[in-house]
Amino acid sequence: MTAKRLRIIALLAISTVFLLAWAFPILWSVLNSLKTDSDVLAYPPKLVFAPTLEAYRDVLFGSGSILPNLLSSVIISVGTTIVTMLMAVPAAYALARLRFRGKKFAGFYVLATQMLPPVGIIIPYFLVLRNIGWIDTYQGIILIYLSFSLPFAIWLLVSYFEDIPFEMEEAAYLDGASRLKTLWRIIIPQVRGGIAVTIVFVFLNAWNEFLFAVVLSGNTVRPVTVAMFNFVSVEQTLWAKLAAVSVLAMLPVVVLGVVAQKHIVKGLTVGAVKGGGRR
């Protein structure tokens, strides 16, 4: 066997191991969501079983329905995305196109906020929200989500704004357009792909967030990522229902990822290579 053939076999083996490590949690959740609790706990594990939708029926329409939690996740994710984009687009435009004092510091601050460990700032956030009475409210959670989604959105959008030739903007000024009109009619149409990518990422980050949600939510506002723990207790864990909720929580993410796959890959490469707020 030649060295080239051995190298190919080794690469295939390593790739297979990584693929299995990536796919196993998803396959485990899907398969167990289609089992009964007794089948889930069977030893040795049952690879052949009669599929049932009982777990999905219970978590959607039973006494512990997660439909209100899915609605909470939708409201929080959509609200966070809208507010973030309304603030991120003009901020990214300013960092990429304008010259002003403190621009470098602002760009560094945006980048530095990406590096802060969330667990280090969650207690101050909790105390602030508690003092203003916003614990377990939509506006409180959306406000806190802005603290990490806004810097990320700015950081990503700056790269797209910087790619637009300044000559296009100068031509609009020569035609008598104001800065706001130029931004709306000339610049934003050129970066609509980047805006779409940023919307996808901000929505996904808000949908998947857990640490802040578990501390700042309660019985009124309880996202689905936190509601999963309703099926975990000291006495027992309802594995089939927990797996069903996991699959339901993953569905919007998977659908959004498939629909926006090309934009997501482009956004990752552009943002990763160029960074933001550095001029």
C-alpha positions as CSV (number, residue, x, y, z in Angstrom):
1,M,0.0,0.0,0.0
2,T,1.5,3.3,-1.1
3,A,2.0,6.3,1.3
4,K,-0.6,8.3,-0.7
5,R,-3.2,5.6,-0.2
6,L,-2.5,5.4,3.5
7,R,-2.8,9.2,3.8
8,I,-6.2,9.1,2.1
9,I,-7.4,6.3,4.4
10,A,-6.2,8.3,7.5
11,L,-8.0,11.4,6.3
12,L,-11.2,9.5,5.7
13,A,-11.0,7.9,9.1
14,I,-10.4,11.2,10.8
15,S,-13.2,12.9,8.8
16,T,-15.6,10.1,9.7
17,V,-14.8,10.5,13.4
18,F,-15.5,14.2,13.3
19,L,-18.7,13.7,11.3
20,L,-20.0,11.2,13.9
21,A,-19.0,13.5,16.7
22,W,-21.0,16.3,15.0
23,A,-24.0,14.2,14.0
24,F,-24.4,12.0,17.1
25,P,-26.2,14.6,19.4
26,I,-28.7,15.4,16.6
27,L,-29.3,11.8,15.7
28,W,-29.7,10.9,19.4
29,S,-32.3,13.6,19.9
30,V,-34.3,12.7,16.8
31,L,-34.3,9.0,17.5
32,N,-35.2,9.3,21.2
33,S,-37.9,11.8,20.4
34,L,-39.6,9.0,18.5
35,K,-39.4,6.4,21.3
36,T,-41.4,5.8,24.5
37,D,-39.7,6.4,27.8
38,S,-39.3,2.7,28.4
39,D,-37.6,2.3,25.0
40,V,-35.3,5.2,25.8
41,L,-34.2,3.6,29.1
42,A,-33.9,0.1,27.6
43,Y,-30.5,-1.6,28.1
44,P,-28.9,-2.5,25.8
45,P,-30.2,0.5,23.7
46,K,-32.9,-0.4,21.2
47,L,-31.8,0.3,17.6
48,V,-35.0,-1.2,16.2
49,F,-38.2,0.2,17.8
50,A,-41.8,1.2,16.9
51,P,-41.7,5.0,16.2
52,T,-44.3,7.0,18.0
53,L,-45.2,10.7,18.1
54,E,-46.4,10.5,21.7
55,A,-43.6,12.7,23.1
56,Y,-44.3,15.4,20.5
57,R,-48.1,15.3,21.3
58,D,-47.4,15.6,25.1
59,V,-44.9,18.6,24.8
60,L,-47.1,20.4,22.3
61,F,-50.6,19.8,23.6
62,G,-50.2,18.2,27.0
63,S,-50.3,19.8,30.5
64,G,-46.7,20.9,30.2
65,S,-47.1,22.4,26.7
66,I,-44.1,24.4,25.4
67,L,-46.1,26.4,22.9
68,P,-46.0,29.5,25.2
69,N,-42.3,29.1,25.5
70,L,-41.8,28.9,21.7
71,L,-43.9,32.1,21.5
72,S,-41.6,33.7,24.1
73,S,-38.6,32.7,22.1
74,V,-40.1,34.1,18.9
75,I,-41.0,37.4,20.6
76,I,-37.5,37.8,22.2
77,S,-35.6,36.8,19.0
78,V,-37.6,38.9,16.6
79,G,-37.6,41.9,19.1
80,T,-33.9,41.6,19.6
81,T,-33.2,41.4,15.9
82,I,-35.4,44.4,15.0
83,V,-33.9,46.7,17.7
84,T,-30.4,45.5,17.0
85,M,-30.6,46.2,13.3
86,L,-32.2,49.6,13.8
87,M,-29.1,50.6,15.9
88,A,-26.4,48.6,14.2
89,V,-26.9,49.9,10.6
90,P,-26.2,53.6,11.3
91,A,-23.5,52.7,13.9
92,A,-21.7,50.5,11.4
93,Y,-22.0,53.1,8.6
94,A,-20.5,55.7,10.9
95,L,-17.5,53.5,11.9
96,A,-16.9,52.5,8.3
97,R,-17.5,55.7,6.4
98,L,-17.1,58.8,8.6
99,R,-14.1,60.4,10.3
100,F,-14.6,61.6,13.9
101,R,-12.7,61.8,17.1
102,G,-12.7,58.6,19.1
103,K,-13.4,56.4,16.1
104,K,-10.5,54.0,16.8
105,F,-11.6,53.7,20.5
106,A,-15.2,53.1,19.4
107,G,-14.1,50.3,17.0
108,F,-11.9,48.8,19.7
109,Y,-14.7,48.9,22.2
110,V,-17.0,47.1,19.8
111,L,-14.4,44.4,19.3
112,A,-13.6,44.2,23.0
113,T,-17.2,43.6,24.0
114,Q,-17.1,40.4,21.9
115,M,-14.4,39.0,24.3
116,L,-16.2,39.6,27.6
117,P,-17.2,36.4,29.4
118,P,-21.0,36.6,29.8
119,V,-20.9,35.0,33.2
120,G,-18.8,37.9,34.5
121,I,-21.5,40.5,33.7
122,I,-24.7,38.6,34.4
123,I,-24.8,39.6,38.0
124,P,-24.7,43.4,37.3
125,Y,-27.4,42.9,34.7
126,F,-29.6,41.0,37.1
127,L,-29.2,43.7,39.8
128,V,-30.0,46.5,37.3
129,L,-33.1,44.8,35.9
130,R,-34.3,43.9,39.4
131,N,-34.0,47.5,40.6
132,I,-36.1,48.8,37.6
133,G,-38.6,46.0,37.8
134,W,-37.7,44.4,34.5
135,I,-36.9,40.9,35.6
136,D,-39.0,38.3,33.8
137,T,-40.1,40.8,31.1
138,Y,-39.7,40.9,27.4
139,Q,-38.2,44.4,27.4
140,G,-35.7,43.4,30.1
141,I,-34.4,40.3,28.3
142,I,-34.3,42.1,24.9
143,L,-32.3,45.0,26.5
144,I,-29.7,42.6,27.9
145,Y,-29.5,40.7,24.6
146,L,-28.7,44.0,22.9
147,S,-25.5,44.2,25.0
148,F,-23.9,41.3,23.0
149,S,-26.0,41.3,19.7
150,L,-25.4,44.9,18.9
151,P,-21.6,44.8,19.0
152,F,-21.6,41.6,17.0
153,A,-23.9,43.2,14.4
154,I,-21.8,46.3,14.1
155,W,-18.6,44.3,13.8
156,L,-20.1,42.3,11.0
157,L,-21.7,45.1,9.1
158,V,-18.7,47.4,9.1
159,S,-16.9,44.9,6.8
160,Y,-19.7,45.3,4.2
161,F,-19.9,49.1,4.4
162,E,-16.1,49.3,3.9
163,D,-16.4,47.4,0.6
164,I,-18.5,50.2,-1.0
165,P,-16.4,52.6,-3.1
166,F,-16.4,56.1,-1.7
167,E,-16.9,57.4,-5.3
168,M,-20.5,56.2,-5.3
169,E,-21.2,58.2,-2.2
170,E,-19.4,61.3,-3.5
171,A,-21.4,61.1,-6.8
172,A,-24.6,61.2,-4.8
173,Y,-23.5,64.3,-2.9
174,L,-22.7,66.0,-6.2
175,D,-26.2,65.3,-7.3
176,G,-27.5,67.1,-4.2
177,A,-28.4,64.2,-2.1
178,S,-28.1,64.5,1.7
179,R,-26.1,62.1,3.8
180,L,-29.3,60.4,5.1
181,K,-30.7,60.1,1.6
182,T,-27.4,58.7,0.3
183,L,-27.4,56.2,3.1
184,W,-31.0,55.1,2.4
185,R,-30.9,55.0,-1.4
186,I,-27.3,54.3,-2.3
187,I,-25.5,52.6,0.5
188,I,-28.0,50.3,2.1
189,P,-29.1,48.7,-1.2
190,Q,-25.4,47.8,-1.8
191,V,-25.1,46.1,1.6
192,R,-28.5,44.4,1.7
193,G,-26.8,41.0,1.5
194,G,-24.7,41.8,4.6
195,I,-27.8,43.1,6.4
196,A,-29.5,39.8,5.6
197,V,-26.6,37.8,7.0
198,T,-26.5,39.9,10.1
199,I,-30.2,39.5,10.7
200,V,-29.8,35.7,10.5
201,F,-26.9,35.6,12.9
202,V,-28.6,38.0,15.4
203,F,-31.8,36.0,15.3
204,L,-29.9,32.7,15.8
205,N,-27.9,34.0,18.7
206,A,-31.0,35.3,20.5
207,W,-32.9,32.1,19.8
208,N,-30.1,29.8,21.1
209,E,-29.1,32.0,24.1
210,F,-29.4,30.2,27.5
211,L,-27.3,31.7,30.2
212,F,-28.9,35.1,30.4
213,A,-32.4,33.7,29.8
214,V,-32.2,31.2,32.7
215,V,-31.2,34.0,35.1
216,L,-33.4,36.8,33.9
217,S,-36.6,34.9,32.9
218,G,-39.3,33.5,35.1
219,N,-42.8,32.1,34.9
220,T,-44.1,34.9,32.7
221,V,-41.3,35.0,30.1
222,R,-39.6,31.6,29.7
223,P,-37.8,30.9,26.4
224,V,-37.8,27.3,25.0
225,T,-34.1,26.9,25.8
226,V,-35.0,27.3,29.5
227,A,-38.3,25.4,29.3
228,M,-36.4,22.2,28.4
229,F,-35.5,21.9,32.0
230,N,-39.2,21.3,32.9
231,F,-38.6,17.8,31.9
232,V,-35.5,17.3,34.1
233,S,-36.0,16.8,37.9
234,V,-34.2,15.3,40.8
235,E,-36.4,12.2,40.7
236,Q,-36.4,11.5,37.0
237,T,-35.6,12.8,33.5
238,L,-38.3,12.5,30.8
239,W,-35.8,11.8,28.0
240,A,-38.3,11.3,25.2
241,K,-40.1,14.6,25.9
242,L,-36.7,16.3,26.4
243,A,-35.5,15.0,23.1
244,A,-38.8,16.1,21.4
245,V,-38.5,19.7,22.8
246,S,-34.8,19.7,21.6
247,V,-35.9,18.8,18.1
248,L,-38.7,21.4,18.1
249,A,-36.3,24.0,19.3
250,M,-33.8,23.1,16.6
251,L,-36.3,23.2,13.7
252,P,-36.4,27.0,13.2
253,V,-32.6,27.2,13.4
254,V,-32.2,24.4,10.8
255,V,-34.8,25.8,8.5
256,L,-33.3,29.3,8.7
257,G,-29.8,27.8,8.2
258,V,-30.9,25.9,5.1
259,V,-32.7,28.9,3.6
260,A,-29.8,31.4,4.3
261,Q,-26.9,28.9,3.8
262,K,-25.1,30.9,1.1
263,H,-25.4,34.2,2.9
264,I,-24.2,32.7,6.2
265,V,-21.1,31.2,4.6
266,K,-20.3,34.6,3.0
267,G,-20.9,36.4,6.2
268,L,-18.6,34.1,8.1
269,T,-15.8,34.5,5.6
270,V,-16.1,38.3,5.2
271,G,-16.5,39.0,8.9
272,A,-13.8,36.6,10.0
273,V,-11.2,37.8,7.5
274,K,-11.8,41.5,7.6
275,G,-13.0,42.2,11.2
276,G,-14.6,45.6,12.0
277,G,-14.1,49.1,13.2
278,R,-10.4,49.4,12.5
279,R,-10.1,52.5,10.4
